[in-house]
Amino acid sequence: MSTEQLYQERLARYVTAMRNEKPDMVPIRPFVAEFTARYAGFTCQEVAHDYNKAFEAAIRTARDFDWDAIVPNMVYVWTGLAQAVGLRYYGIPGIGIPHTSGFNYIEPSEDQAFMKADEYDALIDDPTAFLYNVWLPRASTEVVRPGEGATYRNNLSFVKGGMAMLSYFYAFGPQVARMRTEVGVASAISGIFKAPFDIIADKLRGYVGLTMDMHTQPRKVLQACEALMPHLCHVGLGTADPAGLVPIGFWMHRGCVPFINPRQFDSHYWPTLRPIIEEFWKHGHQTLFYAEGKWGHHLDTFRELPGRSIVFHCDQDDIFNVHRKLHDRFAVSGGIPNTLLSFGKPAEVREFCRRVLREVAADGGYIMDAGAIMQDDASIENLRVLTETTRQEGVYSKGSFAPPTQTPPAQLPDAAAERKGLAGMSGFPVPAAAPGVCLRWEDRVKELPEITGSPELVKKIWQDIDAFGNMYIWQLLLSF
């Protein structure tokens, strides 16, 4: 079999399972991060600092394991970019933390939060301007606040940061191509998304600050979530797989019990999340709910989403209960405990995987994976056992999909009518500061001399270049 044929079979297998149907066998899609470094002989420092080594580690691991899909670089946060921008919230391997550790997120204390309790109105008025004017100067060691004198390091941070992001993002295309042509492995996700509530908790107010705000000014928190919605939706759609094959990655952080109570989930988290997920589905994109932590309290609520619109990834919830709750509507992935894969015996791993294959994967709609991203403590032997067990005992006698084609169908014909009826983001007002925009053309054109020839050409190029500035700040917020 050629590498391309192998790729097409694996992609069809993966897509079929995500559509909650039965492929020829259970697909394997491990989210392996620093594990790849350990396997390939690199240190955590090397794959964090040099993304080419991270790419190579992913390729070597994919070549040696019989997996269907991986993330091109699950380490992802390139510390070269973090250093260029001067981001304060990362512990970088070898700089302040051991070189043998993976990068760490360091949440500032409440008094050092990157957004203050009395700044909600500024965020609500123009989220993009707020990120540039308030958030980035506080989150960066290099960027100065508006009104302060420009510095050499400030100017360099934008030049180096922009060029570093360009260099890194452009490198993913060749990496995905290598995965396809060299080892026949599909890219597991495409796109980046986080819930508005999680963004405030992660990068703006911090968890403690947001907890206090939910008691003192819950209305402002809700308005801020609503103001963030169109921008986060724009980033998700703009980075999604154009073919609609693999899902948008949604990293779920602090919207679950015990971080917030069910009442706050119902009043703030879900009303500002559900419309975006529906909007993704209207555009033909599934969303991978990478449910870090325990989300069992909210499984019934997730059932309100259109069938097959999401793939629910199980981390610390009981995978068998998740399957009972969701399998008739959504595909499920994960659920193999990371502690088992790191510290368990091979026989224990084999038996747990067998039970998952019997009880969760029997009718299709399941993707084999650990509960959480695998770092360098995951056992190589145990990952081999997971792979071999799935390949040996995860074969279906009869699938529910057609033989693999060059491109598996991205659209679900029976869902077309349902998609048209979804409200999605249509019920929300269009913000004055539109998603994807930093400086409005209507304001910019007033500053220009008379335009002759084609005003539309001038406008288009201005807007295209302005969008780069928008992409830069939102990718810093979401991806780094």
C-alpha positions in Angstrom: 0.0 0.0 0.0 1.3 3.5 -0.9 1.7 6.2 1.8 -1.1 8.1 0.1 -3.5 5.2 0.3 -2.6 4.7 3.9 -3.3 8.4 4.5 -6.7 8.2 2.8 -7.7 5.1 4.8 -6.6 6.7 8.1 -8.3 10.0 7.4 -11.6 8.2 6.3 -11.4 6.1 9.5 -10.9 9.2 11.7 -13.6 11.3 10.0 -16.1 8.4 10.0 -15.7 7.9 13.8 -16.0 11.7 14.5 -19.3 11.7 12.5 -20.4 9.1 15.2 -20.5 6.2 12.7 -18.6 3.0 12.5 -15.4 2.8 10.4 -13.4 -0.3 9.6 -11.6 -0.1 13.0 -11.3 2.2 15.9 -9.1 5.2 15.0 -6.2 6.1 17.3 -5.5 9.9 17.7 -3.2 10.5 20.7 -2.5 14.0 21.7 1.2 13.5 22.4 3.3 16.5 23.4 6.6 16.1 25.3 6.2 12.4 24.9 7.4 12.8 21.3 10.5 14.5 22.6 11.3 11.7 24.9 10.7 9.1 22.3 12.8 10.9 19.6 15.7 11.6 22.0 15.1 15.3 22.5 14.8 17.3 25.8 11.7 19.3 26.8 13.9 22.4 26.3 14.8 21.4 22.7 11.2 20.9 21.5 10.0 24.0 23.3 12.8 26.3 21.9 13.2 24.8 18.4 9.9 24.0 16.7 11.8 22.2 13.9 12.9 19.6 16.5 9.3 19.4 17.8 8.1 18.8 14.2 10.7 16.1 13.7 9.8 14.5 17.0 6.2 14.3 15.9 7.2 12.8 12.6 9.5 10.1 14.1 6.8 9.1 16.6 4.1 8.9 14.0 6.4 6.8 11.8 7.0 4.2 14.5 3.5 4.0 15.9 0.4 2.9 13.9 -1.7 6.0 14.6 -4.3 7.6 12.4 -4.0 11.2 13.4 -1.8 13.5 15.5 -1.4 17.2 16.1 1.6 18.5 14.0 3.1 19.9 17.2 1.3 19.3 20.4 4.0 21.1 22.4 2.7 24.1 20.4 3.8 27.1 22.5 7.0 28.0 20.8 9.2 29.8 23.4 11.0 31.7 20.7 7.9 33.7 20.0 7.1 34.0 23.7 10.5 35.5 24.3 10.3 37.8 21.3 7.0 39.3 22.6 8.2 39.1 26.2 5.2 37.2 27.5 5.2 37.2 31.3 3.0 34.2 31.9 5.2 31.4 30.7 7.9 29.4 32.5 10.3 28.5 29.7 12.3 25.3 30.0 15.9 26.2 31.0 15.0 29.8 31.9 13.8 30.0 35.5 12.5 26.4 35.5 14.5 23.1 34.8 15.4 22.5 31.2 13.9 19.0 31.7 10.4 20.4 32.4 7.8 21.4 29.8 6.7 25.0 29.5 4.5 26.2 32.4 1.7 28.7 32.5 2.2 31.1 35.5 -1.0 32.8 36.5 -0.3 36.2 38.1 -1.6 37.1 41.5 -4.9 38.9 41.7 -3.2 42.3 42.2 -1.0 41.7 39.2 -3.9 40.6 36.9 -3.6 41.8 33.3 -7.1 43.3 33.5 -8.4 45.2 36.5 -11.8 44.9 38.1 -12.9 48.4 36.9 -11.9 47.9 33.3 -14.8 45.9 32.0 -16.3 48.9 30.1 -13.1 49.3 28.1 -13.0 45.7 27.1 -16.7 45.7 26.2 -16.4 48.8 24.1 -13.6 47.5 21.8 -12.0 44.1 22.7 -9.2 44.4 20.1 -8.2 47.9 21.2 -8.2 46.7 24.8 -5.9 43.9 24.0 -3.4 46.2 22.4 -3.7 49.1 24.7 -4.1 47.5 28.1 -3.6 43.7 28.1 -0.4 43.4 26.0 1.6 46.1 27.8 0.8 44.3 31.1 1.4 40.8 29.8 4.7 41.7 28.1 8.0 42.7 29.6 8.8 44.7 26.4 5.6 46.6 25.3 5.0 50.1 26.7 1.7 51.5 27.6 0.0 54.1 25.2 1.2 57.6 26.1 4.6 56.4 27.3 7.6 57.0 25.2 8.4 54.4 22.6 11.5 52.3 23.3 13.9 50.3 21.2 12.7 47.1 22.9 9.1 47.9 22.4 9.6 48.4 18.7 11.6 45.3 18.4 9.0 43.2 20.2 6.4 43.9 17.5 8.8 43.4 14.6 10.3 40.2 16.1 6.9 39.0 17.4 5.2 39.4 14.1 8.0 37.8 12.1 8.3 35.0 14.6 4.5 34.3 14.3 4.7 34.4 10.5 7.7 32.0 10.5 6.0 29.6 12.8 2.6 29.5 11.3 4.0 29.1 7.8 6.0 26.1 8.9 2.8 24.2 9.8 1.9 23.7 6.1 5.1 21.8 5.2 4.8 19.8 8.5 1.2 18.7 7.7 2.4 17.8 4.2 5.3 15.7 5.7 2.9 13.9 7.9 0.8 12.9 4.8 3.5 12.1 2.4 6.2 10.5 4.6 4.1 8.6 7.2 0.5 8.7 6.0 -0.9 10.3 9.2 -3.7 12.9 9.2 -3.7 16.2 11.1 -6.0 15.8 14.1 -7.5 19.3 14.4 -7.5 22.7 12.6 -8.4 25.9 14.3 -8.3 27.5 17.7 -11.1 28.4 20.0 -11.8 29.1 23.7 -15.0 30.1 25.4 -15.4 33.8 26.3 -15.7 32.9 30.0 -12.5 30.9 29.9 -10.6 33.7 28.2 -11.5 36.1 31.0 -10.5 33.5 33.6 -7.3 32.5 31.8 -5.7 35.6 30.4 -7.5 38.7 31.6 -8.9 38.7 35.2 -7.4 35.4 36.3 -9.5 32.8 38.1 -9.5 34.5 41.5 -10.4 37.9 40.0 -13.2 36.5 37.9 -14.6 34.6 40.9 -14.8 37.9 42.8 -16.4 39.7 39.8 -19.1 37.0 39.6 -20.2 38.1 43.0 -19.7 41.9 42.7 -20.5 42.6 39.0 -21.9 39.6 37.3 -23.7 41.7 34.7 -20.4 43.2 33.5 -18.9 39.8 33.2 -21.8 38.7 31.0 -21.5 41.8 28.8 -17.8 41.2 28.5 -18.4 37.5 27.4 -20.9 38.8 24.9 -18.5 41.3 23.6 -15.8 38.6 23.1 -18.2 36.2 21.3 -18.0 37.5 17.7 -14.2 37.9 17.9 -13.6 34.4 19.2 -16.0 33.0 16.6 -14.2 34.9 13.9 -10.8 33.4 14.9 -12.3 29.9 15.1 -13.9 30.1 11.6 -10.8 31.8 10.2 -8.5 29.0 11.3 -10.8 26.0 10.7 -10.1 23.3 8.1 -11.4 24.7 4.7 -12.5 21.2 3.8 -14.5 20.7 7.0 -12.9 17.4 7.7 -11.2 17.8 11.0 -12.7 19.7 14.0 -11.9 23.1 15.5 -10.0 22.6 18.7 -11.9 23.9 21.7 -9.7 23.9 24.9 -12.1 23.9 27.9 -10.6 25.2 31.1 -12.6 26.8 33.9 -16.3 26.5 33.0 -16.9 23.3 34.9 -17.6 22.3 38.5 -15.8 23.0 40.8 -14.4 26.2 39.2 -17.9 27.6 38.8 -21.2 26.4 40.1 -24.0 25.1 37.9 -26.0 28.3 38.2 -23.0 30.4 36.8 -22.6 27.9 34.0 -26.2 28.4 33.1 -26.1 32.2 33.3 -22.7 33.0 31.8 -20.8 30.1 30.3 -23.3 28.3 28.2 -25.3 31.2 26.8 -22.1 32.7 25.4 -20.7 29.4 24.2 -23.6 27.6 22.6 -24.3 30.2 19.8 -20.6 30.0 18.7 -20.7 26.2 18.5 -23.9 26.4 16.5 -22.3 29.0 14.2 -19.3 26.6 13.6 -21.8 23.8 12.7 -23.7 26.1 10.4 -20.5 26.6 8.5 -19.9 22.8 8.3 -17.3 22.5 11.1 -17.4 20.1 14.0 -15.9 21.2 17.3 -13.7 19.1 19.5 -14.7 19.7 23.1 -11.4 19.0 24.8 -13.0 18.8 28.2 -10.1 19.2 30.6 -11.1 18.3 34.1 -14.6 17.0 35.0 -17.6 18.0 33.0 -20.1 15.4 34.1 -22.5 18.0 35.6 -23.0 19.5 32.1 -23.4 16.4 29.8 -27.2 16.8 29.7 -26.7 20.5 28.6 -24.3 19.5 25.8 -27.0 17.3 24.4 -28.9 20.5 23.4 -26.3 21.0 20.6 -27.1 19.5 17.2 -26.3 15.9 16.8 -22.7 15.2 15.6 -21.8 18.9 15.9 -19.2 18.1 18.5 -16.7 15.4 19.4 -16.6 15.2 23.2 -13.1 14.4 24.6 -13.2 12.8 28.0 -10.4 13.7 30.5 -11.2 13.0 34.2 -14.9 12.0 33.8 -15.8 8.3 33.8 -15.6 7.4 30.1 -18.3 4.7 30.5 -20.8 7.2 31.9 -19.9 9.8 29.2 -20.6 7.1 26.6 -24.0 6.3 28.2 -24.9 10.0 28.3 -23.7 11.1 24.8 -23.1 8.3 22.4 -26.5 8.6 20.7 -25.7 12.2 19.7 -21.9 12.7 19.6 -18.7 10.8 19.1 -16.5 10.5 22.1 -12.7 10.3 22.4 -10.1 9.7 25.1 -10.9 8.5 28.6 -7.8 6.3 29.1 -6.3 7.7 32.4 -3.0 9.5 32.0 -1.9 8.1 35.4 -2.5 4.6 34.0 -0.4 5.3 30.9 2.4 6.8 32.9 2.6 4.6 36.0 0.4 1.6 35.3 1.6 -1.9 34.3 1.2 -2.9 30.7 -1.4 -5.6 31.6 -3.5 -3.0 33.4 -3.4 -0.7 30.3 -4.4 -3.6 28.1 -7.3 -4.6 30.2 -8.6 -1.0 30.5 -8.3 -0.5 26.8 -10.1 -3.8 26.2 -13.0 -2.7 28.4 -13.3 0.7 26.5 -13.3 -1.1 23.2 -16.0 -3.5 24.4 -18.3 -1.0 26.2 -17.6 2.4 24.5 -16.4 1.6 21.0 -18.6 -1.3 20.1 -21.1 0.7 18.0 -18.6 3.2 16.5 -18.2 6.9 17.3 -15.1 6.5 19.5 -11.5 7.6 19.0 -8.8 6.1 21.2 -6.7 8.5 23.2 -5.6 9.3 26.7 -7.6 11.6 28.9 -5.2 14.5 28.6 -2.2 15.7 26.6 0.7 13.3 27.2 3.9 14.7 28.4 7.3 13.1 29.0 6.1 10.9 31.9 4.0 8.7 29.6 5.4 5.3 29.3 6.6 4.3 25.8 5.7 0.7 26.5 2.2 1.5 27.7 1.6 3.6 24.5 2.6 0.6 22.5 0.2 -1.6 24.4 -2.6 0.9 23.9 -1.8 0.9 20.1 -1.5 -2.8 19.7 -4.6 -3.6 21.8 -6.7 -1.2 19.7 -5.4 -2.5 16.4 -5.9 -6.2 17.5 -9.3 -5.9 19.2 -10.8 -2.7 17.8 -11.7 -4.1 14.3 -15.3 -3.9 13.3 -16.8 -6.8 11.3 -18.9 -4.4 9.3 -18.6 -0.6 9.2 -21.3 1.9 8.3 -19.2 3.9 5.9 -18.5 3.6 2.2 -15.0 2.5 1.0 -12.4 5.3 1.4 -12.5 8.0 -1.3 -9.9 10.5 -2.2 -11.6 13.0 0.1 -14.1 11.8 2.7 -17.3 13.8 2.6 -17.1 16.9 4.7 -20.8 17.7 4.7 -23.6 15.6 6.2 -26.5 15.7 3.8 -29.1 14.8 6.4 -27.9 17.8 8.6 -28.2 20.5 5.9 -31.8 21.4 6.8 -31.0 21.5 10.5 -28.0 23.8 9.9 -30.1 26.3 8.1 -32.5 26.5 11.1 -29.8 27.2 13.7 -29.7 30.7 15.1 -26.0 30.6 15.9 -24.6 34.1 16.2 -27.4 35.7 14.1 -29.3 36.9 17.2 -26.4 39.0 18.5 -25.8 42.6 17.4 -22.8 43.3 15.1 -20.2 45.2 17.2 -19.0 48.6 16.1 -15.4 47.3 16.2 -16.0 44.4 13.9 -14.2 41.0 14.2 -11.0 40.9 12.2 -10.6 44.7 12.2 -8.2 46.9 14.1 -8.7 50.3 12.5 -11.9 50.8 10.5 -11.5 51.8 6.8 -14.2 54.4 7.3 -11.9 56.2 9.7 -8.7 55.6 7.8 -10.0 56.9 4.4 -10.7 60.3 6.0 -6.9 60.6 6.6 -5.9 59.9 3.0 -5.5 62.2 0.1 -8.0 62.0 -2.7 -8.2 58.4 -4.1 -8.3 58.0 -7.8 -8.6 54.9 -10.0 -10.1 52.1 -8.0 -11.1 53.0 -4.4 -12.3 49.4 -3.8 -8.8 48.1 -4.5 -7.3 50.6 -2.1 -9.9 49.6 0.5 -9.4 45.9 0.0 -5.6 46.0 0.5 -5.9 48.2 3.5 -8.4 45.8 5.1 -6.3 42.8 4.2 -3.2 44.3 5.9 -5.2 45.6 8.9 -6.5 42.0 9.4 -2.9 40.9 10.1 -2.7 43.2 13.1 -6.0 41.7 14.3 -4.8 38.2 13.8 -1.5 38.9 15.7 -3.1 40.1 18.9 -5.9 37.5 19.0 -3.5 34.6 18.3 -1.3 35.9 21.2 -4.3 35.8 23.4 -5.7 32.4 22.2 -2.7 30.4 21.1 0.3 31.6 23.2 
